[in-house]
Amino acid sequence: MEEIIIEFMSGPKDGDTLSFETMLDSGKPAQITIGRREGCDVCLSYDSQVSREHALLLYDGSRFWLEDSSSTNGTFLGEDRIDGR
C-alpha cells in the first residue's frame, strides 16, 4: 500500500477524499490525526461532537490501529467504544 485514502461519507464534506503517504520508509507507522483543530490531518471543524484532538489512526504496514486521544465523547468503531482515558 503506497497511500491511505480517507473518504468522507456524510456531512458537508460528503464524497470528498484525503490522501496520505504511508510513510513507512522511516520505519515508523503512518500517523493520521483526527479532530476539530485546524492542524489535524482529518479536520472535522463543523462537528461539535468531535474533540479538538479526537483520535489517531496508525498504519504499521499491514494493520490499522485507532486510538482515542482522551476525547470528551469517546471514539467508536462501529458499536464498540475505544476510550483513551
Protein Blocks (a to p, Z undefined) as FASTA:
>chain_A
ZZdcdddfedjkgoiacdddeklmnopacdddddfbfklmbacfkbmkbcfblbccddeh
jaccdddehiakopaehjbccdfZZ
